[in-house]
Amino acid sequence: MTTNQEEIFDLLGVEAGALTIQRVEISLWGTEVQLDCTYENDPFQLLFEDVRSIQWDVRGHPDERDEHADIAGIFLGEKDHHEAAIIVTDVCEIAVLYGNLLLVKAW
């Protein structure tokens, strides 16, 4: 995968639109990272497997009442640990160096 900002929309098969993260789950001692996301309120998941590194930077002062984070930018990087995915939201910035990425949607 490349660091093309539009790549996520191409993979979803949609035009550019609003993206949010509803939940982040880290499992298997940090080797899997699942992002529960929405595109214009339609749910999808990004599942990063064979993760080698996760970096999480908090931006500003998150409000505990917020139920989602608005995605300002998303770059999917490259699999096989070549280039980290970077997800920038209004709450945090997450960088994930991964081996494989799965996009799961039911629509």
N, C-alpha and C positions, 0 to 999 in steps of 0.2 A: 504494500500500500504506500501511497505517497503522502506528502504533507499538504495536499490540496484541501483548502477550506470547504470546497463544495463536494468533496468525496462522500461525506456522510449522506447528503441528499441524493446523490447518484445511487448509493447502495440501498437507500430506502425507496428509491424510485419515485421521488417527489420533487417539487419545486422548493427552493429555499423558503424556510419558514421558521416559526418559533420552536426552539428546543429547550427542554428542561430536564433536570435530574430530580427524581423523586426520592431515590434511595441509593446508597452505596453499600455493597456487602463485600467484605474481604474474608476469604475462607482458605482452608488448606494451608495454614501458616503463612498466608500472604502470597501464595502461588496462583490464586484465582481472585480476580476482581470483577464484580458484576455491577454494572450501572443500570438501574431501572430508570428509563427515560421516557419522554413523550415528544412527539412531533405534532404540533397543533392539537394536543389532547389525545392523540392516538399513541398507545403504549408500545414500547419496544425495549429490548435489552441489548447492551453491549457486554459481552463476556470475554474478558482477557484471560488467557490460559498461559501456563508456564511463565508466570511473572517472575522477573529477577529483581525488579526495583519499583518501589512506589514512593513518590514524593508528593506531599500534601501541604500546601501553603494556604493559610486562612487569609482572606482579604477583608479588611474592614472589621466590623463588629456584627457578626451574624445574630439574627433574632431567633430565639428558640421557638417562636411561634410559626416561623416560615416552614411551609410544607414542601417546598421545592426550591431549586436554585435555577435561575435563568442562565442558559448557556450563551456566552458571548462569543466564543470561538472554540472550534474543535478540529484538531489535526490528528489523524489516525496513525501517523508514524508508519513504521515498517515492521512486519513480523520477523520472527527469528532473531529478535533482540538487536536489530540493526538501528532502529530509531524509535524513541519513546513517543507514545501517544500523549497529547497534551490537551486537556479540557479546561477551559477558562470559564468560570461562572461569576456571578455577582457575589458569591459567598467564598469560593475557594478556587485554587488552581491545582489540578491533579496531573501528575506525569506518571505514566505507566510504561515500563520497558517490558515487553511481552514476547512470547513465542508464537502465539496464535490468537486471532480475534474472531469471534462469532457474533453476528448480528441476528437477533431473533425478533421476529414480528409476526403477528397473527392477522394482519390486514393486508 
